[in-house]
Amino acid sequence: MRRERATIHDIAKKLNITASTVSRALKNHPRISEETKKAVLKVAEKLNYQPNHIAAALRNGKSKIIGIIVPTADRSFFSSVVRGIEEIANTAQYNVMICQSYDNYEKEVATVEALLNARVDGIIASYAKGTEDFEHFLKVKNKGIPLIMFDRSNEELEVSSVIIDDYQGAYNAVKHLINQGCKRIAHFTGIKKISIYRERFRGYREALQDHGIAYDESLVVGSNLQLDDGRESMIKLLSLPERPDAVFSASDYGAMGAMQVLKERNIRIPQDIALVGFGNEPFTWFSEPQLTTIDQRSKQMGNATAEIFLEQIGAGNKTFVPKKTVLKPELIIRKSSQRK
């Protein structure tokens, strides 16, 4: 049989005192004697008493928990954002509850519902690739619970967001390739309805235009930008009558897939085809050659989202005006693109 969870009433019964006295003793209240506090703690330990934080949240309206929804926790970018959030949240005595949507809309909807049932004080989220209906996030907003979006944001929600300047990052990457002498630059893009990929594509196209290079639709390959997608995209490009002399991928994973194919076919990097990724994943340091990439300021992004949450929870929803924070990306030049 399942053992019932011990309560403050069980502790009170053992010591023949009131439940309110037990509650004050557990909170180290100054009016409770040291003798009583020690007795309460001893019995609490013996009964394996665990505070019911949800019940406490119902009583005082604060759970001191922030729900975080990421597409996946095994990517360096998202884990670094979470670290940045936790760094700021912990200083204000907030804990975080990390959930993964696995880039699945139904899972994301269920996760939002679970966090609301857990009485979290706020939600920080990067929405799934499969999300087109944002009703579940509107539900959070309409309940007066702070909602901050990061990386992938939707302006129709009219909530605070923290993003990188994806357009500028892509523009700088393509400009760098042009400065290295590249003239036929391909692009691996993601799902266009997601703002980050739309903006990276815009940066790619406008960099070509501003430097007098005609846009060629055959050089743009769309996919989910995973490692295997990068491989398939590179094979497709190599089958063209005139292959590209550079590839700018909207993710490091896509670029690494391309690198694998080029090395298998003895195509030199960067002499024959230069490569640039996006994300500054840790493996980009260890590839051969090391991969040129765009750093997304992930930890700074996490810090900024947590700071906005604390500002909003402090001000109250009635007076707080949503804000959009745009971080400046950094082009990290390595051997995969250095021709000069």
Buried (B, 14 or more C-beta within 10 A) or exposed (E): EEEEEBBBEBBBEBBEBEBEBBBBBBEEEEEBEEEBBEBBBEBBEEBEBEEEBEEBBEEEEEBBBBBBBBBBEEBBBBBBBBBBBBEBBEEBEBEBBBBBBBBBBEBBBBBBEEBBEBBBBBBBBBBBBBBEEBEBBBBBBEEEBBBBBBBBBBEEBEBBBBBBBBBBBBBBBBBBBBEBEBBBBBBBBBBEEBBBBBBBBBBBBBBBEEBEBEEBEEBBBBBBBBBEBBBBBBBEBBEEEEBBBBBBBBBBBBBBBBBBBBBEEEBEBBEBBBBBBBBBBEEBEEBEBBBBBBBBBBBBBBBBBBBBBBEBBEEEEEEBEBBEBBBEBBBBBBBBBBEE
